[in-house]
């Protein structure tokens, strides 16, 4: 009888982690679809302080990145939505997309480019550092936008959120 408990407890824990992680991820996607991703062209074209770039190789979309201007008083633009297809990573796509955001920031008179990421892969962090970003803070137990505040979500879905910043004038 005891072996059932030993086998059942890890299965229940893994099942709960999967269920609540999927709930958080779906909440994030729902929130993203209610903002900029619902009307990509309208969102990024309605303001001269925002832009979205898509990387295309051999007629395939292999990556994208967005720049969203923060309040002009802060002088910052935020790098968002950085994503590169796994098959095209380490081919320079991420660097090219990041440089587009830096060029955009310089051309529009921003003093700083900021970003926040929950990326688990060291390669993503190395990319940002290679572009000149420096980590200015880390939040453990970060609550992803769109996630609920339920105890189970906080127990089974914990992420570290890294904040990066780059001074455009010294770039």
Secondary structure, DSSP 8 states (H G I E B T S, - for coil): -HHHHHHHHHHHHHHHHHHHHHHHHHHHHHHHHHTTTTSHHHHHHS-TTEEEEEEEETTEEEEEEEEEE--TTTTEEEEEEEEE-GGGTTTTHHHHHHHHHHHHHHHTT-SEEEEEE----HHHHHHHHHTT-EEEEEEEEE--TT----HHHHHH--EEEEEEEEESTT-
